Amino acid sequence: MKPANPHILTINGGSSSIKFALYEIGEPLKRGLDGKIDRIGLSGTSLTFNDPTRNHPESRSLAVIDHKSAASFLIDWLEAQPDFASVKAIGHRVVHGMQHTAPELVTQELLDELHRIRPYDPEHLPREVELIEVFRKRHPKLPQLACFDTAFHRTMLRVAKLLPIPRRFDAKGVQRYGFHGLSYAYLMEELARLGDPAATRGRVILAHLGNGASMVAVRDGKSMDTSMGFTPTAGLVMSTRSGDLDPGLAPYLLRTERMTTEQFYQMVNHESGLLGVSETSSDMRDLLAKEASDVRAVEAIALFCYQAKKWIGSFAAALGGLDTLVFAGGIGENCPAIRARICEGLGFLGIEVNESSNVKSAPVISPDAGRVAVRVIRTDEELMIAKSVIRVLNP
């Protein structure tokens, strides 16, 4: 049998899921087997995967397992796949990287540092580090790379990073970091590939709107400001995350509800956002289907669109105008009604949407004569991880 061409394995670990993909090394990179383990630690845990040599995705149910067990199961399953023997390196998405500005080869020193900074992102970092360590134990000679979500935002203005609290905390790394960086790096590369001049010399707002939602203001290809801050809970309303809140809410709930720190953290990360306001679903598709009969769904959608509109306005002010607006993420790519509502009333910024193009989710949804190019780009964090691995291993 002819040996398989060399591959890169990408791992994108979340708080309750692990996404993976195999890329055949070449020009361009060719995506092969991919999939995810979903609902880790919950009922209904499942492995879903898509093999391009077959016609449809496949799925299998799993017993309720924790993250470490899920990682071990995934390695066992991957090792049984024909292309795994050709994997030359593994790239991991690491949500928080503090001051790291580029992807790095995983060393014991880096792992020790990631263990140390786990309190900065207790939702993601412990699971991501665990994934790296499980793969390292099973395949110690296989190079692994950490690709940091925060790295894209290291160019942010100092004034955008500062939190208005006593300066001594800034020295300890308590500042605004920003996230979704791998998605944003991919979107900027796509903008350049599409020939949009704003990708290198212009003013761009990227809106990654999915279960997690954020925006970034980009000038001349560099992040200037972003909506997420010290943690991924900040900024826009999201599926289950609150986004920005009055800090006085925490002590108020402590006094009146006897809410502990852990309960408050659980609430703002897993019980708030679209789910909290609607009381029915964190999924925008469900809420749009309920609009005609449920005022709570109406208000949840309205809050999401209103806040997105405000962030676009504030970032346009920070950039001194706007040349290109990009929608990405599950909601940004697939919900024409939400894109239209967000853009409604922003004509004073030069933002207009062509209705027929928007309904079709065309690559460009602004009129030909529009002052601002409004685009829909399907983001690909896994491809960005694979590209980053290639760049580090083959400089």
Secondary structure as GFF3:
##gff-version 3
##sequence-region A 1 395
A	DSSP	beta_strand	7	13	.	.	.	ID=ss1
A	DSSP	beta_strand	18	24	.	.	.	ID=ss2
A	DSSP	beta_strand	30	38	.	.	.	ID=ss3
A	DSSP	beta_strand	46	50	.	.	.	ID=ss4
A	DSSP	beta_strand	58	61	.	.	.	ID=ss5
A	DSSP	alpha_helix	67	79	.	.	.	ID=ss6
A	DSSP	three_ten_helix	84	86	.	.	.	ID=ss7
A	DSSP	beta_strand	87	94	.	.	.	ID=ss8
A	DSSP	beta_strand	104	105	.	.	.	ID=ss9
A	DSSP	alpha_helix	108	116	.	.	.	ID=ss10
A	DSSP	three_ten_helix	118	120	.	.	.	ID=ss11
A	DSSP	alpha_helix	125	138	.	.	.	ID=ss12
A	DSSP	beta_strand	144	148	.	.	.	ID=ss13
A	DSSP	three_ten_helix	151	155	.	.	.	ID=ss14
A	DSSP	alpha_helix	158	161	.	.	.	ID=ss15
A	DSSP	alpha_helix	167	170	.	.	.	ID=ss16
A	DSSP	alpha_helix	181	193	.	.	.	ID=ss17
A	DSSP	three_ten_helix	197	199	.	.	.	ID=ss18
A	DSSP	beta_strand	203	209	.	.	.	ID=ss19
A	DSSP	beta_strand	213	219	.	.	.	ID=ss20
A	DSSP	beta_strand	222	226	.	.	.	ID=ss21
A	DSSP	alpha_helix	249	257	.	.	.	ID=ss22
A	DSSP	alpha_helix	261	270	.	.	.	ID=ss23
A	DSSP	alpha_helix	273	278	.	.	.	ID=ss24
A	DSSP	alpha_helix	284	290	.	.	.	ID=ss25
A	DSSP	alpha_helix	295	319	.	.	.	ID=ss26
A	DSSP	beta_strand	324	328	.	.	.	ID=ss27
A	DSSP	alpha_helix	329	334	.	.	.	ID=ss28
A	DSSP	alpha_helix	336	343	.	.	.	ID=ss29
A	DSSP	three_ten_helix	347	349	.	.	.	ID=ss30
A	DSSP	alpha_helix	355	359	.	.	.	ID=ss31
A	DSSP	beta_strand	373	376	.	.	.	ID=ss32
A	DSSP	alpha_helix	381	393	.	.	.	ID=ss33
###
